[in-house]
Amino acid sequence: MFSYKAPRLLVAALAGLLLISSYPARTLAQDSADTQALKDQLRQMQQKIDELTRQINAVAQKQAQAPAPVGPAAPAAKPAAPAEPKFDAFIKGFYGTLDVSFDDTTKGIQGLTAYHADLVDPNNPNSGFVTDPTVHAPPVGRVGWMTALSTNSSKIGYKGSHKIDDSTVDFIYQIEAGIAITSSPGLNTSYVQQSDVTKAGIGFGDTFVGVAGKTWGAFKFGTTYAPYKKAVDRLNPFSGQLGDMHVVMGNSGGDNRVEFGTRLDHSMWYESPKLGGMFNFDVLWSPGQNRTYNNVVQSAGSPDCNGGNEPGSGNLLLNCDDGGFDNAFSTDLRFEIDGFYAVAAFEWHHDVNRNSDGIGSNSPIYGYYFSHPNAANNPLDFATFNSIVAEFPGYAAVASPPFLTDVYNEWAAQVGAQYRFDFGLTIDGIYEWLRRDVPDNMEWQNERSRNGYWLAVTQDVTERGLVGFGWAHAGKTPGDPGGQHNYNPATGIANTADMYTVMFKWQLDKALYWYIDAAETFNHGNAHYDLGAGGRGLTTDCHDGTNTILVDYSSAGPTTWGGCHLQGISTGLNFKF
């Protein structure tokens, strides 16, 4: 605040100094006259001071009556600095899925019985079958209901693109990694199969580099689910759940692996743009990268055999003869308009090696060839078997020969459709053909050729809720290698299966939903389809709890039971970002 006393004192002090400085030294005779003059000067000075004081007070009074001046406006807060463009683009490249469930499942093999079957005439493989009434060992271990936590189809990925200078072409890339939430990361092994792949490793997933253009599509190189599977993903509302349609669809063997629904390593593929606003197609080729003539080793650069699992998985010989194959080809054609979607897809695997299907077979026809080494068109590999027995004599008591040349092409084809109604109803359907091109003398053990179909219905019940029902059917096959402990040839190869599933899903927000689903697989005859194949962390199959403590390459281990009746219920959370 401005002080009005300070100027007044300042003026008086200045006047005093001026007076003192202008007063010269005098004699005593002059003092009287000078004193009067000094008084006059002081009086005049006082008058001037009083006048100056009045002027200062008037100015102060006028300022006091005037409205207080508005001070300068406070500076506006600086806007937040925009995110650095490069960093913002980097963060947007991340995506992922987290899915964890609580499951309760049963293998449904408790109470099943096993008998030994023989030929009516041991010297005639076409004489029919007779069953020995002696009951073999029952299922071993905990084969009833068991609770578990499962991590399902969880992943984290990063994708992006880089525009190539002075062109309309982008360099594109994507890297995915599996995530282990309910278990420690490690090799993908279990008591029924062994693998050298680490699911919770960088690169496990759809991982590729490539080039793309808006008008002509994209060429990609890496590892990916093939077009055969991707084309029908939208027809599978139970993906990653117990009742995933791949329990049956694309699954030619009925176990945990989905032969025509798996990722293919070292692949190259083309993805078209949408043509005419309605059509898309994709074409993939995966070179086998295998130097052996029958694909019994891993592909160059891959930790596992083509087709899954490491050599020797399941206590077998150290070969990729449990489904290892050479080149693969996959393609699809898709059509979409309004609420209607249709698809046709095809996939082919060259020279699939299944020689190990012979080891430990309980088929009477296999038994005939084993006891008649010189039989015409004998398919067993006695040379390999005898060489092992020569070095390890005990092998003959626990094992049997593999097949010699069970190396043939396999292919799958499917057509499917989806229609979405305006009132929230969606209907999905697929018909599928699976084939293994074996000669006539091997049809008796061909469990890979069959037809199948899938039907799913979902209905929105509220803005957030959805209910669903699904049914998958696996048709009859020409034969069966007889690897089941309770293999029964008298069923007439009626190894069909039906899987039923129901689901309720509640969308908690845009990124997170809760679900509960139940599923049941009815295996008929010698069939042994599971629950959860196709992306689930934990699957429930038809193997019992038999546990071996040594590796003798005899296929001894968890025993497979045909005709199992699997059931399960699961509830979990799924989060996408």
Secondary structure by P-SEA (a helix, b strand, c coil): cccaaaaaaaaaaaaaaaaaaacccccccaaaaaaaaaaaaaaaaaaaaaaaaaaaaaaaaaaaacccccccccccccccccccaaaaaaaacccbbbbbbbbbbbcccccbbbbbbbbcccccccccccccccccccccccccccccccccccccccccccccccccccccbbbbbbbbccccccccccccccccccccccccccccccccccccccccccccccccccccccccccccccccccccccccccccccccccccccccccccccccccbbbbbbbbbcccccccccccccccccccccccccccccccccccccccbbbbcbbbbbcccbbbbcbbbbbccccccccccccccaaaaaaaaccccccccccaaaaaaaaaacccccccccccccccbbbbbcccccbbbbcccbbbbbbbbbbbbbbcccccccccccccccbbbbbbbbccccbbbbbbbbbbccccccccccccccccccccccccccccccccccccccccccccbbbbbcccccccccccccccccccccccccccccccccccccccbbbbbbccccccccc
